[in-house]
Amino acid sequence: MKRSLVTLGLLAAMAFMSGVQAEVDVDALIKQAEKAAYYAGDDGRADARMMIVDSQGRKQMRQFTILRKDVEDNGDQKMMVFFSRPTDVKDTVFRVEKHAKTNVDDDRWLYLPALDLVKRISAGDKRTSFVGSHFFYEDVSGRAVSQDDFTLVEEAADRYVLKAVPKQPDTVEFAHYVVEIDKATSLPVLINFYQADGTNYRRVESVQVDTVQGFPTVLRSKVSDLTNGGYTLMEFRGTEYNIGLPEDVFSERSLRTPPVQWLK
């Protein structure tokens, strides 16, 4: 009789836990995380610095300013990244037109001043190194949540843990990734990428988060190569939102003639 009662108790507990997880709207959860991470305010700017450290401890630095304007939350978005240091990347510009709600790939361009050349970044290159760092082009502009299927793995006291499987696995180098979303801020704070054999080869983490103009904001982030070693640390300073960036800032003209008034 006691054994039967214990069994019934366990079944009831399992049913309760199942019910709790069923109450979590995964689709709404990931869309809120995407909005918090990439769509704070209607537009924004930030000065950023990357410190790239290779497997032997050698360091390189990149310094740039990011300008961003949303067409709609969780939807289309425009972004410009203007490099100022070091000399070998000075005046290089990265331009993005993000198409988050369609099956159309994002448009990405890189302006190379030494050659006076605008290079289009193909969809196949979106998950390659961004100016020699451990960040990928797609990390900077953001991977649309519509590209992956998400399932809830665990709900902890302060975080949701989800597994994401790409809808088009032949377009990416990972088999799946696990993302941890902070309940208080809705920000993704830890992402581990896995290969088909289960190897955890890459990690993206939010190192420092603070509130800027009422928006939870990542001020330091880190990408680590867990296979070969090395990492890149990115720090943001002077972050501002809702500054009224005009549409023409995000045109092709700005590649060769940067909008200086918005970069100071």
C-alpha positions in Angstrom: 0.0 0.0 0.0 2.8 2.4 0.9 4.6 1.6 -2.3 1.4 2.4 -4.3 1.1 5.7 -2.5 4.7 6.6 -3.2 4.2 5.7 -6.9 1.0 7.8 -7.1 2.9 10.7 -5.4 5.7 10.5 -7.9 3.3 10.4 -10.8 1.4 13.4 -9.5 4.7 15.3 -9.0 5.8 14.5 -12.6 2.4 15.5 -13.9 2.6 18.8 -12.0 6.1 19.5 -13.4 4.9 18.7 -16.9 2.1 21.1 -16.4 4.4 23.9 -15.2 6.6 23.5 -18.3 3.5 23.4 -20.6 2.6 26.8 -19.2 5.8 28.4 -20.6 5.1 29.9 -24.0 8.4 29.1 -25.7 7.6 31.2 -28.8 6.8 34.3 -26.8 9.8 33.7 -24.6 12.4 33.6 -27.4 10.8 36.6 -29.2 11.0 38.6 -26.0 14.7 37.5 -25.6 15.4 38.6 -29.2 13.7 41.9 -28.6 15.7 42.5 -25.4 19.0 41.6 -27.0 18.7 43.4 -30.4 15.7 45.8 -30.4 16.0 48.0 -27.3 14.5 51.4 -28.1 13.7 52.5 -31.7 17.4 53.0 -32.5 20.7 53.2 -30.7 24.5 53.8 -30.8 27.4 52.5 -28.8 31.2 52.7 -28.9 32.7 49.2 -28.8 36.1 47.7 -28.3 37.1 44.2 -29.1 40.1 42.5 -27.5 41.0 39.4 -29.6 43.2 36.8 -27.7 44.5 33.8 -29.7 45.4 30.4 -28.3 48.9 31.5 -27.6 47.9 34.6 -25.7 48.7 37.1 -28.4 46.3 40.1 -28.5 44.8 42.3 -31.1 42.4 45.2 -30.6 39.5 46.5 -32.7 37.6 49.7 -32.0 34.4 50.9 -33.7 31.0 52.6 -33.3 27.7 50.8 -33.9 24.6 52.6 -35.2 21.3 50.7 -35.3 17.7 51.6 -36.4 14.7 49.3 -36.2 12.0 49.1 -38.8 9.9 47.2 -36.4 10.5 45.1 -33.2 11.6 41.6 -34.0 11.5 42.5 -37.6 13.6 44.3 -40.2 16.5 46.4 -38.9 19.4 48.4 -40.2 22.9 48.6 -38.8 26.2 50.3 -39.5 29.5 49.5 -37.9 32.3 52.1 -38.4 35.9 51.1 -37.4 38.3 53.7 -36.0 41.2 51.6 -34.7 43.8 50.2 -35.4 45.2 51.7 -38.5 44.8 48.5 -40.7 41.0 48.5 -40.2 40.4 52.3 -39.8 37.5 53.5 -42.0 36.3 50.0 -42.7 32.5 49.9 -42.5 30.1 46.9 -42.0 26.6 47.5 -43.2 23.6 45.2 -42.5 20.0 45.2 -43.6 18.3 42.5 -41.5 15.2 40.6 -42.8 14.0 38.9 -39.7 10.5 37.8 -40.6 11.0 36.4 -44.1 12.9 33.6 -45.7 15.2 36.1 -47.4 18.8 36.2 -46.1 20.0 39.3 -44.4 22.0 41.7 -46.7 25.5 42.4 -45.4 28.3 44.5 -46.9 31.9 45.3 -45.9 33.5 48.5 -47.2 37.3 48.1 -47.6 38.8 51.7 -47.8 42.3 50.6 -48.9 40.7 49.1 -52.1 37.7 51.5 -52.2 35.7 48.3 -52.5 32.3 47.4 -51.2 32.3 43.6 -50.7 29.0 41.8 -50.3 29.1 39.1 -47.6 27.3 36.0 -48.9 24.8 34.1 -46.8 27.4 31.3 -46.7 29.9 33.6 -44.9 27.6 34.8 -42.2 29.1 32.4 -39.7 32.7 33.2 -40.4 35.1 35.5 -38.4 34.1 39.1 -38.1 37.3 41.2 -38.8 39.5 38.5 -37.3 37.7 38.0 -34.1 35.9 35.0 -32.5 32.6 36.8 -33.2 30.8 35.8 -36.4 29.1 38.3 -38.7 25.8 36.8 -37.6 26.7 37.4 -33.9 27.0 41.1 -34.5 23.8 41.6 -36.4 21.9 38.8 -34.5 20.6 35.5 -35.6 16.8 35.6 -36.2 14.9 33.3 -33.9 12.8 32.2 -36.9 15.8 30.3 -38.2 15.7 27.7 -35.4 13.2 25.4 -33.6 13.3 25.8 -29.8 12.3 23.5 -27.0 12.3 24.2 -23.2 14.9 22.0 -21.5 14.8 23.3 -18.0 13.3 26.1 -15.9 15.6 27.2 -13.0 14.8 29.8 -10.4 16.4 32.6 -12.4 16.8 31.2 -16.0 15.1 29.4 -18.8 17.2 26.8 -20.6 16.3 26.1 -24.2 17.7 23.9 -27.0 17.7 25.3 -30.5 18.0 23.2 -33.6 18.5 24.9 -37.0 15.7 24.6 -39.5 18.4 24.5 -42.3 21.3 22.5 -40.8 23.3 22.6 -44.0 23.7 26.4 -43.7 25.4 26.4 -40.3 28.3 24.7 -38.6 26.5 23.6 -35.5 24.0 20.8 -34.9 22.3 22.6 -32.0 22.9 25.2 -29.3 21.7 25.6 -25.8 20.7 29.1 -24.7 20.1 30.3 -21.1 17.7 33.3 -20.8 17.7 35.4 -17.7 14.2 35.8 -16.3 14.8 39.2 -14.8 16.1 40.9 -18.0 14.9 38.5 -20.8 18.5 38.6 -22.1 20.2 35.5 -23.4 23.2 35.3 -21.0 24.9 32.0 -22.1 24.9 30.1 -25.4 26.8 26.9 -26.0 27.1 25.5 -29.5 27.4 21.8 -30.1 28.5 19.6 -33.0 26.7 16.5 -34.2 28.9 14.3 -31.9 27.9 16.4 -28.9 31.2 18.4 -28.7 30.7 21.8 -27.1 33.0 23.8 -29.3 31.9 27.4 -29.0 30.5 29.6 -26.2 28.9 33.1 -26.2 28.3 34.7 -22.8 27.2 38.0 -21.4 29.9 39.0 -18.9 28.3 42.3 -17.7 24.7 43.5 -17.9 23.5 46.9 -16.7 20.4 49.1 -17.2 20.7 51.9 -19.7 17.8 54.3 -20.1 15.5 51.6 -18.6 16.7 48.9 -21.0 18.7 45.9 -19.7 21.9 46.1 -21.8 24.9 43.8 -22.3 28.0 46.0 -21.7 30.6 43.2 -21.9 30.3 39.9 -23.9 32.7 37.1 -24.7 33.0 34.5 -27.4 35.3 31.5 -26.7 36.7 28.9 -29.0 36.6 25.8 -26.9 38.3 23.6 -29.4 41.4 25.6 -30.4 41.5 28.0 -27.5 41.4 31.8 -27.6 38.6 34.2 -27.1 37.3 37.7 -28.0 36.0 40.1 -25.3 33.8 43.0 -26.5 33.1 46.0 -24.3 30.4 48.7 -25.0 30.7 52.3 -23.8 28.5 55.3 -24.3 25.4 53.3 -25.2 22.4 55.4 -26.0 18.9 54.6 -27.2 16.1 56.6 -29.0 18.5 59.2 -30.4 16.6 59.9 -33.6 18.9 58.5 -36.2 17.8 59.6 -39.7 17.2 57.0 -42.4 19.9 58.2 -44.7 22.6 57.2 -42.1 22.0 53.6 -43.2 22.5 54.2 -46.9 25.3 53.0 -49.2 26.5 56.6 -49.3 27.6 56.3 -45.6 30.1 53.6 -46.5 32.4 56.1 -48.1 31.1 59.2 -46.4 30.5 58.4 -42.7 27.9 60.4 -40.8 30.4 62.1 -38.5 27.9 63.9 -36.3 26.6 60.5 -35.1 30.0 59.0 -34.5 31.3 61.5 -31.9 
